[in-house]
Amino acid sequence: MSATQTFKPVAMSRISMRTNARVNAVSSGVKIAHIKASAPFGGAMNVKAIKASRIASSRVVVVRAADDKKVVVIGLAADSGCGKSTFMRRVTGIFGGNPVPPEGGNPDSNTLISDMTTVICLDDYHSLDRNGRKVEKVTALDPKAQNFDLMYEQVKALKSGQAVEKPIYNHVSGLLDPAERIEAPKILIIEGLHPFYDDRVNDLIDFRIYLDISDETKFAWKIQRDMAERGHSLESIQASIDSRKPDFDAYIDPQKKKADMIIQVLPTQLIPDEKEGKILRVRLIQKEGKKLFDPAFLFDEGSTVSWIPCGRKLTCSFPGIKIYYGPDNYYGEDVSVLEMDGQFDKMEELIYMESHLSNTSSKFYGEITQQMLKMSSAPGSNNGTGLFQTIVGLKVREAYERLTKTEVMA
């Protein structure tokens, strides 16, 4: 693809993210709160026994939240393998601190804790382990495989400043592990397949984000990862996607209608019939009239703008970059859309594009570029995925400040 830099859009797995976090924690001497695990499950269990044990070992522990301030809840919904882990690193990085697993707890915990944030993976509320889902013939996307009652009780408790004994779904073994104690943070981020599915849980969320990856892009990414790196056949990859699609369409995809911001990843329009997923068109869909943020815009708010920024101040090799901004309608709601098609050659030149964006919620000139450079090796950092994830992260910070009436230092 000529001299164009290519993006290998394989999201960092939750397991590798935890490993990196542990290494960073050791090298930087980060101090985090201890989380205690309850007694392990004993012996073999059937599906009903697993459900009963999880409910018994997962409970609410009443404590006072630090400094008694409001706990802000952020929800992130997306299918598996769509970049949630990388996105969480961008968001938590904006608030400072290095997200690390609970100290002294389960080495396969999915929870990540930083100075201000705690990230909880909603897979921990699976009511069935991997074998149980096979027995019941359901996928992890099926609501029947989730314990929404416990999810609601624990998110509500954390939001009100209480600690909980949260279950753990072990992605390595596929088993349901003993619970871990989670203290109420300043910012609780719940990420996974179903954050907006249950109305009770959805009503607890202050800011909702959805990562919407097109079928073509997901297929291209999965081929790159599973074929090139894991030796899977094209037929097995297609079969895996096809087996999940009915449940995804029924239970996961409709949640995007409830989101406040949607990051949509599509095939590029700069190269006809490009199917490798290396060049991407990314859209940031921002709902109008929200109390917690003002939509970002390009040049002139409310106008429709198409801009090709390549020239003396921005290096662009084939196929170039195209930026779009304009009003639109999304499932009956007014939205503003920012779109980027193509990728950067030199990330430090992003400052030129940043200078033409307004309402980004940055605190100083060049903050977006600075945040992008901090994660320059992360997937999506040279295209609209990283750019818009960073802007959404800044919007999360703005929402937190508006809700709590406190300022977060940049």
Secondary structure by P-SEA (a helix, b strand, c coil): cccccccccccccaaaaaaaaaaaaaaabbbbbbbbbcccccccccaaaaaaaaaaabbbbbbbcccccbbbbbbbbbcccccaaaaaaaaaaaacccccccccccccccbbbcccbbbbbccccccccaaaaaaaccccccccccaaaaaaaaaaaaaaccccbbbbbccccccccbbbbbccccbbbbbcccccccaaaaaaccbbbbbbbcaaaaaaaaaaaccccccccaaaaaaaaaaaaaaaacccccccccccccbbbbccccccccccccbbbbbbbbbcccccbbbbbcccccbbbbbbcccccccccccbbbbbbbccccccccbbbbbbcccccccccaaaaaaacccccccccaaaaaaaaaaccccccccaaaaaaaaaaaaaaaaaaaaccccccc
